[in-house]
């Protein structure tokens, strides 16, 4: 292994990556990282102006990028994300299911409407986006699916079990997809972040934010940029023998 071979391991030049929830937080950081690694990147998010601003930002970094306004809770939008990606860039190699709904209701106050809204975005959307993308991933020589879950899937997660239930379902889906799609040359893994300094976490009281950071052995919140390295490992040839795994990027929050 020499220096050139090492660089090539993480090189995504010529590959096409889709990142849902790609206009802010973890998704935006991953989109920037993929562009820096040479990928052509499609960001999908609900707001058209945020999609265009993010795509323009990625182009300003020297990359090729497309913004696709879409709601992953809408089944029709899932096919549209794939269709626009393939029409623009000719294929699809890396799919990152990052978009999430942060609804949280404690038991005793759960409503069927909230449960359905949460699971439509956090479980049904990612699963059926993979279904929509599968034919194109099968033709890729470097196909990788990354599901962004949460360390909460492995913890007690009191008061946020609605969110954590969906993330735990995606852990099971990741393992099943990896087993079923290995024969097609498609690797499927998950990243489970701990508390990250994003809008989702900042919406909590400062005391809650401090508590979340204090749960980690490293004693702080993660920066979204700290998810880029793990994602590049799983998306690139550096992770060519990794599939069916959940990579905890949580600063030591959970000893799993």
Phi, psi and omega in degrees: 000114177252183186296320179294318178297322179295316178298320181297331181302323184259006184279125178251018181304131179087353181263155182246127181239136174251131178235113175278153187060037191268009185261354179203169174057222183300316183299317179295318178298319179294319179299317177297318180296319179293320176298316179298331179275359174104000182283154166270129195239134173248124175252133178241136179199165186290329188263123183298319183293323178293323178297314182291320178298317181293317178299318178296319177299315180295323177294326178293340177274000178099008183258171170261130186211153178222136174255132182236107176294122184198153177245116185291350173279354181255116184299323179296325180293332181296313178296324180295321177302313181293314182299316181291325177298311183291323178296323182279317190240357172084002180177188181207126183244322185232126178239121179247112176273094185247332183302142182210155174254126187266016179308135179222121175226134180285157175297138188102341178233007180295138174242147178301326181294316180293318179301314181295316181298318180295312185287333176298322181272318190274340181233301184299317181301305179301318182297316184277342170291321174300316178302317181293329185268350193301316182300323181282323177296326180295336180269353180278144175273355184222043187287132179216132174247131177237119176260122178273112181253228181196147173300338178300338178295341184249006185241177180293323171053045177301139179075346178237029185293333178301314178293314185290328176300316179295319179293323176295322176299322180287335172296313178296320179296321179301314182292320179293316178300317181300317181292319184284329188258358181301322180295340177269002182077020181256119176271140181227122180221171177230150170247130179246093178288155165274212179286125183241145182285079180234174178303323181301319180281322181293343177288351177272162175299151179307324180295323178291319178299317179295320178297316181298316177296323181290345179290337182276146175302327180283351169073027182200169171284154174278153166276145176306327180298337181285355174269349185293313181302308178301321179294319178297322176303313184283334182275335191257180177292346175298334179252029188297342179246026179244119173207151180075018185251153172246114182266111178281122177240075194230012179064017181087033179283325184229135185275021183299000000 
